[in-house]
Amino acid sequence: MTLLETGRGVDQGRLLSLFATARRRAGETRRPVLVSFATPVASADSLAFFREGAVVSSDCFLWATPGRDLVMVGVGAALTLEQEGVSRFTAAAREWRRVCARCGCRRTGDAPAGPRLVGGFAFDPRATRSGRWHDYPDGLLILPRYMLTTTRAGRWLTINLMVSPDSDAEVVSAAIRESRTLLSCPTPEPAIAPTQIFTDEGAGAEAWPSTARSLISAVRSGELEKVVLAREVRVSAFSPHQSEQIVGRLLANNPRCFVFAAQRGGRCFLGATPERLVRLQDGQASASSLAGSIARGWDAVEDRRLGEALMASAKDQVEHAIVVRALREALGAVVHQLSPEVAPELMKAPHVQHLETMVEGVALPGVSVLDLVERLHPTPAVGGYPRERAMAAIREQERLDRGWYAGPIGWLDAAGEGEFAVAIRSALLDGCEASLYAGCGLVAESDPDREFAESSLKLRPMLAALAGDDR
């Protein structure tokens, strides 16, 4: 069962009262009771909350939407749902529904907060895993102990506590102290000077063109319509990467992208992705097809010329159409009144512009955002088409542990609604080291050298964030 309430200010007396009620109910039901208390806060800095959160807990999560209409920072874990294997989406949805079904919610006020799971999923649970991603399982969703939610209407702090019959009231005092510490931290100072970084791709750069040619041959022979080949670049620095500074640069430099960070222990997976996977809000489902890419121009004239060239590219239009068709096929059974098919538009990120088409409709009752994620992932934009044959080709020939790269990352609430993005334009930080990832969609008309150059272009936003300059 759950006690959900909003209040004015972090009121220790009110929290103690809720705690006592929850402990009594936990004794009666012999099940843990979730206390979720949300309160508006006058001022708080998301980056400071994230930075201090790494001191308080080994689990920290940041999510920011394009335009920054919503920024969430979660610290700690009141509840952790961890899944392995191909059924990870179904298992997570089932377990969260079971938790929510036991809830007896009591809500006051209009805070856009309350219990929200945050986390992500691996790109391919069948892939061979490396030790680099051992903190990031096939599926991980966390109910943060503390959540700072910022919208254009204000800021809210949510405290989540799982209470059992033998829980000590000291947990309330500790939560009050920690939340006040998190809220009072000053805004982090921006890095003054650029950081010198060194890149190393090893043998990967040499093998990539031959692998691309092999996969393009498979497309031309009719085995596949499209397949996405990714590459990894290792980056090292003289001092450990500061995740909050890198997140700050990503937020500043990528206003039209989803910015995310999932910090676990000493590692942090972060990025600025232009690609929404799916959003479910008030029963309305919205998915994005983002495929077909070209560079941005040095000035408005060149930028417009490049955009027009992308719109006129037969190769990119074919690649994009494959993704749109797959999205509509995946959603059609559970989302009605799909938006009509339209020509793609240009989506302009700082270094790259893409072809983009939105697919929208009305989800059937009882459908959760995780149900939609399961149907959509991996889209042909990051995997290929047909899906299973493309994934088999990636496992056999790419020979790269993508981990959470290109996997779904995001959040969902107690009603099963929420939003997930595709975790591209991303990096895994580990002390002084970082692994960056980028991929390209291969179709029959693809040229390996041009695709490799395109993947290098896609690495630029993260390289700039790591180096602290505009490279």
DAURVEN-V132448 format. One record per helix or strand of 3 or more residues. SS is the DSSP state (H for helix, E for strand). FROM is the first residue (numbers start at 1). TO is the last residue. If there is no record, write none. Layout:
BEGIN
ss=SS from=FROM to=TO
ss=SS from=FROM to=TO
END
This chain:
BEGIN
ss=E from=2 to=8
ss=H from=12 to=29
ss=E from=33 to=41
ss=H from=46 to=56
ss=E from=59 to=64
ss=H from=66 to=68
ss=E from=70 to=75
ss=E from=79 to=83
ss=H from=88 to=101
ss=E from=116 to=121
ss=H from=131 to=133
ss=E from=139 to=143
ss=E from=146 to=151
ss=E from=154 to=163
ss=H from=170 to=184
ss=E from=197 to=200
ss=H from=204 to=220
ss=E from=226 to=237
ss=H from=243 to=253
ss=E from=258 to=264
ss=E from=267 to=273
ss=E from=276 to=281
ss=E from=284 to=295
ss=H from=300 to=312
ss=H from=314 to=331
ss=E from=345 to=348
ss=E from=352 to=363
ss=H from=369 to=376
ss=H from=387 to=397
ss=E from=408 to=413
ss=E from=418 to=422
ss=E from=426 to=430
ss=E from=433 to=442
ss=H from=448 to=467
END
